[in-house]
Amino acid sequence: MGPGKADLLEAIRAEGSISGAGRKLGMSYRRTWLLVDAMNRCWAQPLVEATAGGGRHKGARVTAAGLQILTAFRALEAAIAEAAESEAFNALKGALLSEPRASQHE
């Protein structure tokens, strides 16, 4: 899971279809479908369920497991962003050289 796949889950949730989500994100249907397939194969439960064909039940939806993973990922992103602004991180960043010194062992 990364930001792109999280964005895709959010787009599927908003659009109600894989193709609609792809259009919204400027991705081809094939690329979108491959990402959905990869997510569904990598987690214990499918993150997206799709129904092909016509009728009122066509389209795709993010499953309960998908919503859980999406929520956890977004919480992790927020925690990382907060950590990156912490005093401890800034102290480390402030002590870091922009480039390593020359090796003394060459």
Backbone bond lengths (Angstrom), bond angles and torsions (degrees), N, CA, C in turn:
res aa  C-N    CA-C-N  psi(-1)  N-CA   C-N-CA  omega(-1)  CA-C   N-CA-C  phi
1 M - - - 1.454 - - 1.513 108.11 -
2 G 1.308 114.11 135.46 1.455 121.36 176.77 1.515 108.70 -145.37
3 P 1.318 117.06 -178.98 1.467 119.72 -177.83 1.524 113.84 -58.57
4 G 1.337 117.81 -37.70 1.460 120.49 -179.47 1.517 112.58 -65.78
5 K 1.322 116.42 -43.98 1.470 119.44 179.10 1.527 110.73 -69.13
6 A 1.330 116.92 -35.35 1.465 119.45 175.96 1.533 109.98 -63.80
7 D 1.330 116.24 -42.92 1.473 119.87 176.34 1.527 110.73 -60.39
8 L 1.330 116.50 -38.97 1.461 120.52 179.16 1.523 110.85 -64.16
9 L 1.329 117.15 -44.34 1.474 119.56 177.48 1.527 110.23 -59.55
10 E 1.323 117.03 -43.33 1.464 120.00 178.96 1.526 111.66 -63.48
11 A 1.331 116.78 -38.56 1.465 120.22 179.08 1.526 111.14 -68.50
12 I 1.328 117.58 -39.77 1.471 120.18 177.23 1.521 109.19 -63.17
13 R 1.307 116.06 -41.59 1.474 120.12 178.94 1.529 110.42 -61.14
14 A 1.329 116.94 -42.45 1.464 120.99 -178.03 1.520 112.66 -74.06
15 E 1.342 116.92 -39.80 1.462 121.51 -173.72 1.524 113.55 -89.65
16 G 1.321 117.12 -25.92 1.464 120.08 -178.84 1.513 113.82 76.06
17 S 1.336 116.87 13.29 1.456 120.11 176.81 1.518 110.07 -156.97
18 I 1.328 114.90 154.13 1.452 120.81 177.97 1.526 110.06 -71.09
19 S 1.328 116.76 -42.85 1.473 119.26 179.94 1.521 110.75 -65.74
20 G 1.318 117.51 -40.68 1.466 120.81 178.06 1.520 111.66 -63.33
21 A 1.323 116.46 -39.50 1.461 120.92 177.89 1.519 110.23 -64.61
22 G 1.330 116.49 -41.49 1.455 120.59 178.04 1.519 111.79 -61.35
23 R 1.327 115.83 -45.31 1.470 119.81 178.49 1.529 110.45 -60.84
24 K 1.324 116.09 -43.91 1.463 120.69 -179.11 1.523 111.36 -60.75
25 L 1.337 116.85 -35.84 1.461 121.50 -178.15 1.524 113.23 -94.47
26 G 1.343 117.22 -0.05 1.461 121.01 179.36 1.520 112.87 71.90
27 M 1.317 116.83 32.74 1.465 122.48 -179.25 1.517 109.86 -113.99
28 S 1.327 115.85 152.69 1.458 119.45 175.65 1.527 109.48 -70.17
29 Y 1.330 115.10 156.32 1.463 119.22 177.44 1.523 110.52 -59.96
30 R 1.318 116.45 -41.79 1.473 119.93 -179.28 1.525 111.10 -60.22
31 R 1.326 117.03 -47.73 1.474 120.63 -179.78 1.527 109.89 -61.64
32 T 1.312 116.73 -43.30 1.462 121.28 179.82 1.523 110.49 -61.51
33 W 1.329 116.46 -46.85 1.458 120.73 -179.29 1.529 110.99 -64.10
34 L 1.327 118.30 -39.66 1.467 121.02 178.39 1.527 111.46 -63.13
35 L 1.322 117.09 -38.52 1.462 120.01 177.24 1.526 111.76 -66.86
36 V 1.327 116.57 -41.33 1.469 120.45 177.00 1.526 109.82 -62.59
37 D 1.328 116.36 -44.59 1.464 120.72 178.83 1.528 111.18 -60.26
38 A 1.320 116.61 -43.19 1.471 120.52 179.05 1.526 110.76 -62.61
39 M 1.317 117.15 -45.01 1.473 119.91 178.47 1.521 110.85 -61.27
40 N 1.320 116.84 -44.82 1.464 120.00 -178.46 1.525 112.25 -65.06
41 R 1.322 117.93 -27.85 1.462 121.01 179.71 1.519 113.07 -85.19
42 C 1.331 117.64 -18.79 1.466 121.25 -173.96 1.533 114.76 -94.61
43 W 1.303 117.62 -15.28 1.466 120.38 -177.73 1.520 110.01 -110.99
44 A 1.318 116.14 157.67 1.472 122.04 -177.78 1.529 111.54 -59.50
45 Q 1.324 117.00 -34.83 1.465 123.24 178.13 1.523 108.50 -122.25
46 P 1.333 118.46 147.93 1.471 119.99 176.46 1.530 110.86 -59.98
47 L 1.320 116.00 142.04 1.460 120.68 178.14 1.521 112.25 -92.01
48 V 1.343 115.71 -22.25 1.463 121.50 -179.07 1.521 108.47 -135.21
49 E 1.333 115.87 136.04 1.470 121.94 172.19 1.517 107.47 -114.60
50 A 1.327 115.76 132.60 1.466 120.71 -179.93 1.522 108.99 -120.97
51 T 1.332 115.19 143.29 1.453 122.20 176.06 1.521 107.63 -122.52
52 A 1.318 116.07 117.65 1.466 120.93 -178.75 1.523 110.23 -83.70
53 G 1.320 114.62 166.62 1.461 120.02 174.72 1.512 112.64 92.40
54 G 1.320 114.18 -175.06 1.457 120.06 -178.12 1.513 112.24 -90.19
55 G 1.303 115.16 -169.27 1.458 121.06 178.51 1.509 112.23 92.15
56 R 1.312 114.63 175.99 1.464 118.88 -174.71 1.519 113.62 -77.77
57 H 1.340 118.21 -11.97 1.453 120.74 -178.70 1.525 113.05 -98.65
58 K 1.329 117.28 10.94 1.465 120.53 179.93 1.526 109.80 -74.52
59 G 1.319 115.48 165.57 1.457 120.23 175.95 1.514 112.02 110.80
60 A 1.316 115.37 -157.19 1.455 121.06 -177.74 1.523 108.99 -140.76
61 R 1.317 113.76 155.52 1.462 118.81 176.14 1.513 109.08 -143.06
62 V 1.319 115.29 149.61 1.457 121.13 174.02 1.522 106.71 -81.02
63 T 1.319 116.53 127.61 1.468 121.58 -177.99 1.522 110.93 -73.83
64 A 1.325 116.16 172.00 1.462 121.11 175.62 1.532 109.96 -59.19
65 A 1.326 116.62 -40.78 1.470 120.37 177.08 1.522 110.20 -63.19
66 G 1.331 117.39 -40.12 1.451 121.58 178.33 1.519 111.97 -62.48
67 L 1.325 116.46 -42.33 1.467 120.43 177.90 1.523 110.90 -64.65
68 Q 1.317 116.37 -38.74 1.466 121.41 178.69 1.535 110.67 -63.46
69 I 1.331 116.39 -46.45 1.459 121.04 179.32 1.530 109.94 -64.73
70 L 1.315 117.36 -43.31 1.459 121.86 179.74 1.531 110.69 -61.03
71 T 1.311 117.00 -45.85 1.463 121.48 179.52 1.521 110.93 -62.32
72 A 1.335 117.04 -43.79 1.465 121.05 179.69 1.524 110.77 -65.19
73 F 1.333 117.34 -40.92 1.459 120.82 179.59 1.526 110.90 -64.30
74 R 1.324 117.48 -45.71 1.465 120.30 -179.76 1.533 110.43 -64.27
75 A 1.336 118.13 -36.13 1.465 121.22 176.24 1.529 110.32 -64.63
76 L 1.333 116.97 -40.84 1.460 121.08 177.50 1.524 110.61 -63.78
77 E 1.324 117.32 -43.59 1.471 121.06 176.78 1.527 110.85 -56.81
78 A 1.325 116.56 -44.55 1.465 120.73 -179.18 1.530 110.70 -65.29
79 A 1.328 116.57 -40.27 1.464 120.33 179.15 1.523 110.99 -65.30
80 I 1.320 117.18 -39.65 1.465 121.34 178.39 1.530 109.93 -65.90
81 A 1.321 117.20 -43.53 1.465 120.82 178.69 1.528 110.34 -61.64
82 E 1.320 116.47 -40.66 1.465 120.67 178.63 1.530 110.57 -66.14
83 A 1.330 117.07 -42.48 1.462 120.86 178.61 1.517 111.28 -62.63
84 A 1.329 116.87 -36.05 1.459 120.94 -179.34 1.529 112.02 -67.29
85 E 1.308 117.12 -18.00 1.462 121.67 178.17 1.528 112.25 -100.33
86 S 1.324 118.08 2.17 1.462 121.30 -175.37 1.517 112.07 -73.72
87 E 1.328 116.10 159.61 1.461 121.47 177.08 1.523 110.79 -62.67
88 A 1.325 117.51 -39.52 1.466 120.98 -179.09 1.527 110.62 -62.11
89 F 1.314 117.37 -45.22 1.462 120.45 178.89 1.518 110.49 -64.86
90 N 1.328 116.74 -43.07 1.460 120.03 -179.76 1.525 111.17 -64.84
91 A 1.348 118.02 -33.21 1.462 121.01 176.21 1.529 110.32 -65.29
92 L 1.313 116.96 -42.97 1.464 120.38 176.97 1.528 110.86 -63.73
93 K 1.308 115.46 -46.76 1.464 120.48 -178.88 1.524 110.84 -62.21
94 G 1.332 117.39 -37.28 1.450 121.69 -179.75 1.522 113.22 -68.45
95 A 1.337 116.82 -27.39 1.464 120.89 -179.07 1.525 112.61 -88.14
96 L 1.296 117.71 -9.27 1.463 122.51 -176.46 1.521 110.67 -81.87
97 L 1.321 116.41 133.74 1.460 121.23 175.10 1.524 109.78 -73.60
98 S 1.319 116.99 152.47 1.455 119.72 178.53 1.528 110.75 -71.41
99 E 1.362 116.01 -28.29 1.464 121.92 175.49 1.517 108.16 -141.94
100 P 1.333 118.27 148.71 1.461 119.90 178.09 1.531 111.64 -65.67
101 R 1.314 115.71 149.54 1.472 120.25 173.21 1.521 108.22 -68.50
102 A 1.309 116.33 161.75 1.467 121.22 175.43 1.529 108.75 -65.13
103 S 1.302 115.70 144.15 1.459 121.24 179.63 1.525 110.51 -66.80
104 Q 1.316 116.23 143.19 1.456 121.75 177.19 1.518 110.53 -88.49
105 H 1.306 118.09 -4.33 1.469 122.93 -174.36 1.517 113.01 -108.10
106 E 1.294 118.45 18.97 1.468 120.01 -179.44 1.489 111.31 -102.75
